Amino acid sequence: MEIRPEYRSKTIRSYVVRTGRMTRAQRSAFETGWDRYGLRLVDGKIDIDATFDRTGTKVLEIGFGMGDSLLQMAIQQPDTDFIGIEVHPPGVGSLINAAAEHDINNLKLYLADATDVLDECIASRSLDRVQLYFPDPWHKKKHNKRRIVQPEFLQLIREKLREGGLLHMATDWQPYAEQMLALIEDAEGFENAADAEGYVSRPSFRPLTKFEKRGERLGHGVWDLIAVRTN
């Protein structure tokens, strides 16, 4: 198969597709494991229960990186089905290999643009939780418009969540956390699950990443936000 992300033409993206080299193992994962774990944008709308051959809790993670924490969640929550979306082939290849090594059956992956997948592949009211962990903060003010968390994005997520479903976001960049919080407070159909300060403690289902552990040692903060779809 051709190993490159699927995406539609857009003028502004929240990521840059890196062209770093893939290891032989990452590349071979697409040959040996894609049929088991891969989903394609071009195939359009999926029946999410039929995809996993069962009903139950469905979670979608946007931008899983190298996939370490998503793998942990799939292992620790075997009764929950996970869909991961990532645009960088090395991360997808690594996660396919790790999932196969652990013989995981509750995980599917897209190598594609997340907005495209949500638009074209995920049915309305089909998800119990959407996860967005440590998205690119686009530090420079002139690049803030490239941040994935925008009003339109929140409404797209809302459409895909079941009533009572959760949007869980985490970031280690305080200005982005403050923007996320303000957007959630203003978003139609969402209610912040936090106390008056607006943020929550890291929930038990989100593993502590290596990146986060390193940040803690350096004194960096992490902000978790959980919003509930109310209608």
N, C-alpha and C positions, 0 to 999 in steps of 0.2 A: 504493500500500500504506500501511497505518497504520504510522507510524514510532514504535514504542515497544518496549521490551524485553519478551520473553516470560519469565514466571516463575510458579512455583507459590506458593501461600500458605505463608509460613514466619514464625515468630515472631522469629528472629534472622537478620540478613543481615550480610555482610561489607562492604557498600557502601551508599552513599546514591545513589539515582538523581537526578542533577542535572537541572534543567529549563532549562539554559542554551539560548540561541537557537542554531539551526543556520544556517549560511550557505546561500545559494541553491545553491551548488555541492554542499555536503554533502547537502542535501535532494534535489536532482535525481539524485544518485548512486543513490538507492534506486529511482528510476524507470528509469534507464538501465543499471545494473549489477547489481541484486540477483539477477536471474534467472541471471546468470553466476556470481556469487560467494556468494550467500546460501544458508544452510541454516536450516531452521525447526524449533524445538522440537516443534511440533505434529505434524510428520511422523514423529516417533519414531525408532526404531533405524535407523541407516544401515549399509550395506555400504561400509566405508571404501575398499576397493580399487575397487569399482564407482563410487564417488563421483568418484574421480580417473581412472578408466578405466585403472588400472595397479596393479601391485604395487610394493612398495618401502618405504622408510623413511617412517614417519608420525609427525608431531610435532603436539602440541596445545599452544597457548599460552592461558593464562587471564589475562584483563585486559590487553589489548594497548594500552590508552590510545588515542593518536592513530595508532598503527600504524607509526611510523617504523622501529623496529628489526625488527618482523616483516616489513615490506616488504623491508628489506635482506637478511634471511635467505632469503626466498623468491627473491630475485634471485640471491643468491650460491650457493644450493644448489638448482639446478633439478631435481636428481634426487630431492629430498626433497619430500614433500607436507605442507602445513601447514594446520591448522585453528585459527582464532583465535576466541576468545569475548570479548565485551565488552558491557557493559550501557548504555553511553553512546552514543546515536545519532551525535553529531558525529564521534566517533572512527571508527565503522564507516563513515560516509559518506566521510570523508577517505581511509580505506584503500581503499575500493572505487574511488574516483577514481584514486588513485595506482596501484593494481594494473592498472586498465584502461589507464592511460597507458603502462605498461610492458608491456602485453599478457601479464600473468602468468597461467599456467595451473595452477600448483601451490598454489593458495590458495583456501580456503573460509572463510566467516565466519558466526558466530551472533551475533545481537543478543538475548541471553538470559542467564539466570542460569547460571553455570558448573556448580553442583551439579546443577541440573535437567538440563543437557545431558549430563553424565557419567552420571547415573542413567538417563536415558531414551533417549539417542541413540547412545552410544558402546559398542560391543561389548567384552566381556571380552577381554583379551590381544590388543588390536588396535593399541596404540600403542607406539612405540619410545622416545619421550621426551615428558614433560610439562614445560612451562615456566611458572614463576610468578615474574615479575619485578616487584619493588618494589610488592607489595600494600600496601593501606592499613594502616599499623601500629597504628591506634587507640591513640594515645599514652597516654591516660588509663587508669589501672588499672581503673576501673569499666567501661571499654569493651573491655578485653582479650578478653572472651568473643566479641566480634564479629570477631576476627581469623580469616581463612579457614583458616589452618593449625591444625588441631585433629586429635586422634587419628582421629576418624571420617572426616575428609577424607583423611587419608593412606591409610587402608585403601580408600577409594573409588578413589583414584589407583592404588593397588597392583593392584586388580582389573582396571583398564583397561590396565595396562602388560604387555607381553610379558615373560617371564622374561629377565633381563638388561637390561631397559629402565631408563631414567633418569628420575628426578625432579630437575629443576634449579630451585633457588630462589635469588633474590638480593634483598637488602634493604640499605637504608642506615641502618637503625635498629637499633643494637646490641642493645637488649633483645629485640627481635623475633628477631634472628639467634640469640641465645642460646636463646630459646624453641624456634625451629625446630630447632636442633641437638639440644636435649634430647628433643624429640618424635621426631626421626629415630632417635636412639640407642635409644629405647624401642619403636619401631614394629616390629611383627611383619612379617617378610618383606622388610625393607629392610636394607641395609648401607651405611654411610657410605663414600664413595669417597675421602675426604680422609685426610690424615695425622693425627697425634696431636692437632693443634690443632682438627680438625673441619671446617675450611673449605678451599676450593680457590681457586686463582687463576681469574680470569675466563677461561672457555674461549674459544677462537678463534671458535666459532660464535655467541657472544652479542655483538652489536655494542655499542659504547660509546654510550649515549644522550646527547642534549643535556643532559638533567637530571643525568646522572651526571658529565658533564664539568664542569658548573657546580659540582657538589658537590665534585669533586676540587680545583677552584681555591679553594674555601672551606675545604679541609682535612677534608672529611667522608669517613668510611670507607664502604666497600661490602663486604658479606660474601656470598660465593657458597657454596652448599651443593649437593652432588650425592649423591643416594642411589640405589643400584642395587637393583632388585627381584631378590631371591635365590630366592624360591619363591612 
